[in-house]
């Protein structure tokens, strides 16, 4: 199939041709395509493989003068390319970039139908015309040639689409393998987290048991402290009572001494009285009540000091 310069009045105004979100996007407007039907666009770069458009903008409506958009997978190439939108409609695009689209309509390249080739073994139907004369193709032959060219173009587009589908399939398989690996890793992480959760629950139960034991010991110590404080209060009350008794006994003793001293000093109030013999006693009468009071006070003070030391501990 040969391509010519005829456009048949079909033009394409390129508005932009650049990489957007990891896609090579072609945007523009078609003119003179009323009644035409576009197929899935194909981008062909010199010396590069054919790339078919993504399905994001399907069915790529061919409305005269309306905005038109097609996106292709971006593989790093930014050079010149040919955009084909129908078996017989293609347009040359400049290198991709911010300055690619100027909105100026440019003629589209239409596929020119070729005359059918004659077999070298075929003999002329009749002799007479000179060898340099060429037979004029009939209307049916031209239609067949045009149809054949369209079929070949559609075959090329289908082959490119099949190749792209294969690549998409391989990419999907690679993604599936990656997802399986991520799934296995996530499952391992989930199992590890479950094990850590079980250990944490075991540690929490152990800590709760230990906390209960410590609380029980604290309650016991609290009860012992309260009992010691009660005993201390009782001992302090006993000490106060003993001090009061001791003070009262001391006052009575001083009063008795003063009375005896007064009687001794008063004339005529102390007649001589012969001492009466006292019976001999072998047993010791023991300490006086003053000594016993002092001893009781000392013991009470010792208890008070002891319990205060226990309270500080």
Buried (B, 14 or more C-beta within 10 A) or exposed (E): BEEEEEBBEBBBBBBBBBBEEEBBBBBBBBBBBEEBEBBBBBBBBEEEEBBBBBEEBEEBEBEEEEEBBBBBBBEEBBEEBBBBBBBBBBBBBBEBEEEBBEEEBBBBBBBBBBEEEEEEEEEEEEEEEEEEEEEEBEEEBBEBBBEBBBEEBEEBBEEBBEBBEEBEEEEEEEEEEEEEEEEEEEEEEEEEEEEEEEEEEEEEEEEEEEEEEEEEEEEEEEEEEEEBEEEBEEBBEBBEEBBEBBEEEEEEEEEEEEEEEEEEEEEEEEEEEEEEEEEEEEEEEEEEEEEEBBEBBEBBBEBBEEBEEBEEE
